[in-house]
Amino acid sequence: MTGRIEHIEPETPDTTTLVVGVDPVIAAGQPGQFLMVTRPGLPAMPISISRYHPATNRIELSIRAAGPATATLGRLGVGDELGLRGPLGRGWPIEAAQGRDVIVVTGGIGLSPLRSLVDGLLAERDRFGAVRLYHGARTPADRPHRPDLDTWAARDDIELGVTVDRAGDDWTGPVGVVTHLFDAARWDGREAIAFACGPERMMQATAATLLDRGLRPERIYVSLERHMECGVGLCGHCQMGRFFVCRDGPVFSLAELGPAFSLEGI
């Protein structure tokens, strides 16, 4: 299948969101799923679907320029076409959050794969308990999806905390790693569920903090999408023990992953 870029939204110095018109099958995907995205002369790349617009058959792909291929995608223009395969993978189990407090923890571009989950939580807000979102970025300029952050901050039915590693004179918010936002939190995690996406060490630190807060491993979900390459479990690049991240994930609970999650390079 192909999709055509209809709008481009700069996010940070190295991240761009492409609004893409797609087949209805793709627009009906689930939060946390991904697409294999291609362009002539480029390898297929796994890109998470940042937001769905099923009523208009559009999706959003937020792409960070981490190498030559993703940098090329970020330089495309309105009207350019993309080759698309998907949606693929197992997404966020939003149904498991029904009736529970929800904790969403993101680092940098890790906010993108969780935007559609937050959309789903807020669309049926009465189905869930307290919703808390904690986001960390390197600097204030590296915060993606700032209009969303502003919108969520203005609501009274979601708690939002944002921190940066390094701040300039114009930043008056918290400074430090994202888990520092938990320090003053008074909630009890024993009946909560959590979803996290970001750099590996950030997710490992987040998981440890959440466990200390009383969350059980089967209710802490992480996305390991950065390990994927072929998208269908053939190349073996994303294998973790008995799992292929692209085929069996990219979303897993800590209970599923077991000790493998704490190993460097996993």
C-alpha positions as CSV (number, residue, x, y, z in Angstrom):
1,M,0.0,0.0,0.0
2,T,1.0,3.6,-0.4
3,G,0.3,6.8,1.5
4,R,0.6,10.4,0.4
5,I,1.9,13.1,2.7
6,E,-0.8,15.8,3.3
7,H,0.8,17.9,6.0
8,I,4.2,18.3,7.7
9,E,4.6,19.5,11.3
10,P,8.0,20.2,12.7
11,E,8.3,18.9,16.3
12,T,11.9,19.4,17.5
13,P,15.2,20.2,15.8
14,D,15.5,16.5,14.7
15,T,11.9,15.3,14.7
16,T,9.1,15.8,12.2
17,T,5.5,14.6,12.1
18,L,4.1,13.6,8.7
19,V,0.3,13.5,8.3
20,V,-0.3,10.8,5.7
21,G,-3.5,9.9,3.8
22,V,-3.8,6.1,4.0
23,D,-6.0,3.1,3.2
24,P,-8.8,2.7,5.8
25,V,-7.2,-0.6,7.0
26,I,-4.2,1.3,8.2
27,A,-6.3,4.2,9.7
28,A,-8.2,1.6,11.7
29,G,-5.0,0.3,13.5
30,Q,-4.5,0.1,17.2
31,P,-2.4,2.3,19.6
32,G,1.2,1.1,19.8
33,Q,1.3,-0.6,16.4
34,F,3.8,0.3,13.7
35,L,4.3,0.4,9.9
36,M,7.2,-0.6,7.7
37,V,7.8,2.6,5.7
38,T,9.7,2.7,2.4
39,R,10.9,5.1,-0.2
40,P,12.8,4.3,-3.5
41,G,16.4,3.7,-2.6
42,L,15.8,3.4,1.1
43,P,15.5,0.3,3.3
44,A,12.1,-0.4,4.9
45,M,12.0,1.2,8.3
46,P,9.7,0.5,11.3
47,I,7.9,3.7,12.3
48,S,5.3,3.7,15.1
49,I,1.9,5.3,14.3
50,S,1.8,8.4,16.4
51,R,-1.9,9.2,15.9
52,Y,-4.9,7.8,14.1
53,H,-7.6,9.8,12.3
54,P,-10.0,7.0,11.1
55,A,-12.8,9.4,10.1
56,T,-10.6,11.0,7.4
57,N,-8.3,8.0,6.7
58,R,-5.2,9.7,7.9
59,I,-2.4,8.8,10.3
60,E,0.5,10.7,11.8
61,L,4.1,9.4,11.7
62,S,6.6,11.1,14.0
63,I,10.1,10.5,12.7
64,R,13.4,11.4,14.4
65,A,16.4,11.8,12.1
66,A,18.6,9.1,13.7
67,G,20.4,8.2,10.5
68,P,20.5,8.8,6.8
69,A,17.3,6.9,6.0
70,T,15.1,8.6,8.7
71,A,16.7,12.0,7.9
72,T,15.6,11.5,4.3
73,L,12.0,10.8,5.4
74,G,12.1,14.0,7.5
75,R,13.0,16.0,4.4
76,L,10.1,14.8,2.3
77,G,7.4,17.3,1.2
78,V,3.6,17.5,0.9
79,G,2.5,15.3,-2.0
80,D,5.3,12.8,-1.7
81,E,4.4,9.1,-1.4
82,L,5.4,6.5,1.0
83,G,5.3,2.7,0.7
84,L,3.5,1.3,3.7
85,R,3.1,-2.2,5.2
86,G,1.0,-2.8,8.2
87,P,-0.2,-2.0,10.8
88,L,2.0,-4.6,12.4
89,G,2.7,-5.8,15.9
90,R,0.9,-5.9,19.2
91,G,0.0,-2.6,20.7
92,W,-0.9,-1.1,24.1
93,P,-3.6,-3.1,25.9
94,I,-5.9,-0.2,26.7
95,E,-8.7,-2.6,27.6
96,A,-6.6,-3.8,30.6
97,A,-6.7,-0.3,32.0
98,Q,-10.4,-0.2,32.4
99,G,-11.3,0.7,36.0
100,R,-7.7,1.4,37.0
101,D,-5.5,4.4,37.5
102,V,-3.3,4.8,34.5
103,I,0.4,6.0,34.5
104,V,2.0,7.0,31.2
105,V,5.8,7.6,31.3
106,T,7.6,8.8,28.2
107,G,11.1,10.0,27.3
108,G,11.8,12.1,24.2
109,I,10.3,10.8,21.0
110,G,8.8,8.0,23.2
111,L,5.8,10.2,23.6
112,S,4.8,9.6,20.0
113,P,3.9,5.9,20.3
114,L,1.8,6.7,23.3
115,R,-0.2,9.7,21.9
116,S,-2.9,7.4,20.5
117,L,-3.2,5.6,23.8
118,V,-3.7,8.9,25.6
119,D,-6.3,9.8,22.9
120,G,-8.1,6.6,23.7
121,L,-8.0,7.2,27.4
122,L,-9.5,10.7,27.1
123,A,-12.1,9.7,24.5
124,E,-13.7,7.4,27.1
125,R,-12.5,9.1,30.2
126,D,-15.2,7.7,32.5
127,R,-13.9,4.2,32.0
128,F,-10.6,4.8,33.8
129,G,-9.5,6.1,37.2
130,A,-6.8,8.8,37.5
131,V,-4.7,9.4,34.4
132,R,-1.2,10.6,35.0
133,L,1.4,11.4,32.3
134,Y,5.1,12.1,33.0
135,H,7.3,13.2,30.2
136,G,11.0,13.8,30.1
137,A,13.1,15.5,27.4
138,R,16.7,16.5,26.9
139,T,16.0,20.2,26.7
140,P,12.8,22.4,26.4
141,A,13.4,22.5,22.6
142,D,13.4,18.7,22.5
143,R,9.8,18.3,23.7
144,P,7.8,16.8,20.8
145,H,4.0,17.4,20.4
146,R,4.0,20.6,22.5
147,P,0.4,21.5,21.4
148,D,-0.7,18.2,22.9
149,L,1.2,18.8,26.1
150,D,-0.4,22.2,26.4
151,T,-3.9,20.8,25.8
152,W,-3.4,18.1,28.3
153,A,-2.0,20.5,30.9
154,A,-5.1,22.6,30.6
155,R,-7.5,19.7,31.3
156,D,-8.6,18.9,34.9
157,D,-9.0,15.2,34.2
158,I,-5.4,14.3,33.5
159,E,-2.3,15.0,35.6
160,L,0.7,16.1,33.6
161,G,4.4,16.4,34.6
162,V,7.2,17.5,32.3
163,T,10.9,17.7,33.1
164,V,14.1,18.3,31.1
165,D,17.6,17.2,31.6
166,R,19.1,20.6,30.8
167,A,17.3,24.0,31.0
168,G,17.9,27.5,29.8
169,D,16.8,30.8,31.3
170,D,13.3,30.5,29.7
171,W,12.5,27.2,31.5
172,T,10.7,27.4,34.8
173,G,9.7,23.7,35.1
174,P,11.4,20.8,36.8
175,V,14.9,19.7,35.8
176,G,16.1,16.1,36.1
177,V,15.3,12.7,34.8
178,V,11.7,11.7,34.4
179,T,11.6,9.4,37.4
180,H,12.2,12.5,39.6
181,L,8.7,13.6,38.9
182,F,7.5,10.6,41.0
183,D,9.3,12.0,44.1
184,A,6.5,14.2,45.2
185,A,3.7,11.9,43.9
186,R,1.3,10.7,46.6
187,W,-0.4,8.0,44.6
188,D,-0.5,4.3,45.4
189,G,0.4,2.0,42.5
190,R,-1.0,-1.2,43.8
191,E,-4.1,-1.1,41.6
192,A,-2.6,1.0,38.8
193,I,-1.4,0.1,35.3
194,A,1.5,1.8,33.6
195,F,2.7,2.3,30.0
196,A,6.2,3.5,29.2
197,C,8.3,4.2,26.1
198,G,11.6,5.9,25.7
199,P,15.4,5.1,25.8
200,E,16.2,1.7,27.3
201,R,17.8,3.0,30.5
202,M,14.9,5.4,31.1
203,M,12.4,2.6,30.8
204,Q,14.5,0.4,33.1
205,A,14.7,3.2,35.7
206,T,11.0,3.8,35.3
207,A,10.1,0.2,35.7
208,A,12.2,-0.1,38.9
209,T,10.5,3.0,40.4
210,L,7.0,1.8,39.5
211,L,7.7,-1.6,41.1
212,D,8.8,0.3,44.2
213,R,5.5,2.2,44.1
214,G,3.6,-1.1,44.3
215,L,2.8,-1.8,40.6
216,R,3.0,-5.5,39.7
217,P,5.1,-6.6,36.7
218,E,2.1,-7.8,34.8
219,R,0.7,-4.3,34.9
220,I,3.8,-2.5,33.6
221,Y,4.0,-2.3,29.8
222,V,6.9,-1.1,27.7
223,S,7.6,-0.7,24.0
224,L,10.8,-2.2,22.6
225,E,10.1,-1.0,19.0
226,R,13.7,0.3,18.5
227,H,14.9,-3.3,18.0
228,M,12.8,-4.0,15.0
229,E,14.2,-4.3,11.4
230,C,12.2,-6.6,9.1
231,G,8.8,-6.3,10.8
232,V,7.8,-10.0,10.5
233,G,10.2,-12.0,12.6
234,L,12.5,-13.3,9.8
235,C,15.8,-11.4,10.1
236,G,16.3,-12.3,13.8
237,H,17.6,-8.8,14.6
238,C,15.0,-8.2,17.3
239,Q,15.1,-11.6,18.9
240,M,15.0,-11.6,22.7
241,G,15.1,-15.2,23.9
242,R,11.9,-16.8,22.8
243,F,10.4,-13.4,21.5
244,F,10.7,-11.6,18.3
245,V,9.9,-8.0,19.2
246,C,8.3,-7.1,15.8
247,R,6.1,-10.2,15.8
248,D,5.4,-10.7,19.5
249,G,5.5,-7.1,20.5
250,P,6.6,-4.3,20.3
251,V,4.6,-3.9,23.5
252,F,5.4,-6.3,26.4
253,S,4.7,-6.5,30.1
254,L,7.6,-6.8,32.5
255,A,6.2,-10.2,33.6
256,E,6.6,-11.5,30.0
257,L,10.1,-10.2,29.6
258,G,11.4,-11.3,32.9
259,P,15.2,-10.8,33.5
260,A,15.9,-10.0,29.9
261,F,14.5,-6.5,30.3
262,S,17.3,-5.5,32.7
263,L,20.2,-6.6,30.5
264,E,22.2,-4.0,28.7
265,G,21.7,-3.9,25.0
266,I,18.3,-5.7,25.1
